[in-house]
């Protein structure tokens, strides 16, 4: 098991925003995530890497209770938001509240069949916000944060489905940012994009960490090395190794990590 207490103590003063504590997750009788413990540092980018089917996306979706939408699933352990030390997996916490505080962007851009404006305003309307001026200000801010405002400001009423793939993904990021989340989850956000759009998204993510904590699942090891501050390597549902990204990629402590990042399996 990874010694996250030691990692936390040697993280160069970075403050933890959340902590995964012996988290397991099962579909029926199949355990997909196995007793994972890991810190998530505030205003830093944490990457989850590992071969397909190792539990990365399943772990990510635990953060905003996406698995609650399906039957016959079970969580064990905790994901604690800090500093309040609140377990977001607790049965007395509304999953809708969790999803407002922890937003998610999926692998394939999934804009709603609505206008550009209404896509970004959606979360605010779900929260019951009605003041038009506040919604307009928030939509502009989120689109600017996502690097999209100058491209769409004159066509906010147009369908989001008319945007390019890269623009659609930035719109989804803007939608995720509009509710002012504490953590943003990114599940392979560039896997369906061309290299130019991928570069734009990577630049955007690095900029966003100034104001929000980010956890990203990626199969692209070069991407993880380029943009993340911390990396966790998962294999067969377990967290094999966690640490600062440069150290994990250049001097991995576990032979399985070294085999994966050097291309010997996965």
N, C-alpha and C positions, 0 to 999 in steps of 0.2 A: 504494500500500500504506500502511496506517495505521502511523504511527510510534509503536509501543508503547513503545519505549525512552524517548522523550520523555514520553509519558503517565506512565510509571512514575516518572520523575524529578520530575514535577510534580503528583503525586497527594496532596500535602499530608501526606506521612508515612505514608500507608496502606501496610501490609505486604502483599506479594503472597503468596497462598496457592497459586496455580497460574499457569502461563503456557502459553498456546497458541502454538506456534512453527511457522509456515509449514505449517499443517495443511491437507491436502487429503484428501478422501474420495470414493471412486468406487463406484458400483454397476455392475459390468460395465465397459462402455466409456463410461459417463456420469459425469462428474465433477460432484458436487453441492455440495461445499465446496471452495473454490479458494484455497489458500495463505493461510489466515487466521492472523494473529498478534494475540494479545490478552492482556492481563493479567487475572487474576481476584484481587480483593483480599480479604484475610482479614476475616471477620465483617462483610462488606458484601453488599449485594444488587446483582447485575449483571443487567440486563434485556437480552434480545435481541429487537429489533423488526425489522419488515420485512414486505413483502407475502407472501401465501401462496406456497409453493414456492421461497422464496429460500434455504433451507438452514438455517434456525434450529433446527428440531427435529433435523435430521440432525447438526448440530454438537453439540447438547446430548447426543445419544445416543452420540457418540464418547467422552464423558467417562466413561461406565461400561461401555463396550465392548458395548453392546447389539447393534451390527451384527455382532458375532462369531457371533450366532445364525443368520445367513443366509449363503448361499453367494455366491461371486463378488463379494466386497467387498474393498476395499483402502484402507489408510491410508497416507498419507505425511506426514512431519513428526512433531511431538511434542506431547504434553500433559504437561508436567512438574509434578509435585507439589513444592512448596517447603516448607521450605528444603532438603530432602534431594536436590532436583533429580532426581527419579526419573521416568522416562518411562513413564507407565501404558499406553502403546500398545505397549511392547516385547513381543516374543513370549515372553520368559522370565518374564513376570508373569502370574499366574493371574487370568483375568477375574472369578472368584468373589471373590477378595480385593479387586479393584478395586470391585466392586459393594457390598461391605461398607463400604468407606471412602467411597464416593460413591453415595449413595442417590438414587432417582428416584421422583417422583410424577407420574402421567400425567394426561392431559387429562380423561378420564372416570374417576370413582371406580371402583376395581377391587378391592374387598375380596374375600378368599378366602371360599369357602363353608364357613367355620369360625366358631367363636365369636369374640366381640370380643377376648377374652383371647388366643386362639391366633393371631389375626391379628397382634397386636403382638409376640407371642413367637416368631413364625415365624423371623425372622432369627437369633435367639439359638439356636434349636434347630438351624438349618442349620450354625451355627458349632460345634455340639457341646456347648453349655452345658446342663448337667443339674441344677444346683443350684436347687431349687424356690424357695428364698427369694430368690436373686439374680434369677431370672426374674420373680417377683412384684414385686420392688422396681423392676425396670427397666420392666415394663409400666405400673406406676402412674406412674413418672416421665415416660415417653413420652406417656402419655395426658394427664397434667397439662400437659406442654409444648405439646401440641396443643390445649389448652383443652377437653378432652373428658371428663376424669376425673369431674367432678361430675355429668355427665349420664349416665354409664354405670357408675359404680362399684358399683351394686346389681344389675347385670345383665350381668356380665362373661361369664357362660356362655351368654348369648343369641346368636343368629345375628347376625353383622355385617350380613347382607343385610336385616335388619329396620330398620336405621337410615335416617334421611332422607339425601337426597343430600349435603347439606352436612356432616352428621355422618360419612358414609362417607368423604368426602374428608379430613376431619380425622383419621379413623382411619387412612387411608393415610399421612398425614403422620406420625402417631404410629408407624406401622410402619417408616417410613423413619428415624425418629429413634432407634429402639430399639437399633440397632447402633452408636450413638455415631459417626455419620459425620463426616468432615471437611468435606464439601461435600454440599449437598442440591440436586438438580436438579428444577425444577418446569416441566412442559410444559403450558402453558395451564391451570393448575389450577382456574380459576374459570369457564371457558367454558361448562360445563354446569350452572352453579349460578344460583340467583335472586339478586337484588341484596343481600338481607340476608345470605345465606350468603357471597356474594362479599366483603362488607365484613368479615365475621368472619375469613375466610381472609387477607385483606390485613392486618388487624390482627395476626393470628397470625404472619404472615411477618415483619413488621417487628419483632415481639418476638423471634423466633427468631434474628435476626442478631446478637444479643448473644453467642450461643454457637456459631454455625455459619455457614459461608460459603454463600451462596445464589446460584444462577444460575436465572433464570426466563425462559421464552419466553412472550411475550404479544402478541396482536394488539390489545390494548386500550391505546392510547397514553396515555389518562388514568391507567390503572393503573400503567404504567411510570413516568410522571411522579410519581405519588403515592408509590410505595413504594421505588423503586430509587435507589441511590447512583451507579451507573455504568450507561451504556447503550451498546450496540453496535447500529448500524444495518446490516443485511445486505440485499444486493440481488444477485440472480442468482448466488448462491453466494459472493459476495465480502463482506468486511467493509469497508464504505464509510467509516464513521466510528465512532470510539469516544471517549468522554470522560465527564466528570461529567454526570449527568443534567440538572441545571438549565441548564448551558451548552449541551448538545447540543440541548435543546428550544427555547431562546431565541435562541441564536446559532450555529446549525449552520454548519460550515465548508464543507460540500459542497452544491452545488445540489440533488443528488438527495435528500439527507437533508431539506433544507428542503421540497422538493416532496412528500415522503412525509408529513412531520409536519403539513403544512398541508392535506393531503387532495387534492393535485392528481394523485396516482396511488396505486395500491395498494388 
